[in-house]
Amino acid sequence: MSEICDKVEVANNGLKGLQLALDREWSVIILDLRLPGMSGLDICKQLRAKAKYTPILMLTAKSTELDRVLGLEVGADDYLTKPFSVMELVARVKALLRRFDKISGYAAISQNNVLKFDGLDIVVDERKVIFNDNEIELTAKEFDLLYFFACNPDKVYKRSQLLDQVWGYGHDGYEHTVNSHMNRLRNKIELDPSNIKYIKTVWGVGYKFAAQRVN
């Protein structure tokens, strides 16, 4: 891992790992699902409740669909199932860092770090969303999904493309993950399900962000 990281710290239990993750800034966190003291899922939830966003790669010995989806649902950016090679781990971390840099780079297009639409403001650095003058609570991945769409208006994306751009590679066959996040996101930012204003469905293809910026 030295080829991509200047410094690597290892914690052998969940409580120590959580404290270490909170005490410093990290480029990426590799988080085992099963840890003594506190599970990887609980650590991930607590980290995603903080304002500072750090990419998380979840490691799991389990291969069931439920465990993989749970990791993504609580905010992990990617997962890797044991056993795996060091080369694959390094490749995943590199891809995760590239994707995070790309998403972070979208902030440059926003004025005063805020993307403004009719009735919807996205405060980039604070990862905060104001809908009709009220702050709404989004999960980490719901924010990433909304932010990605807002930075790429009028472009149509297939579910597989959204998995690649927002979740990262390695999730082929999990288009329903996009569907579930999209449904929850729309429930929070759309007033009328029969008259979608922001993220519209392009039947037979995917989704696009239809609102126009006002700043």
Order of alpha helices (4+ residues) and beta strands (2+ residues): alpha-beta-alpha-beta-alpha-beta-alpha-beta-beta-beta-beta-alpha-alpha-alpha-beta-beta
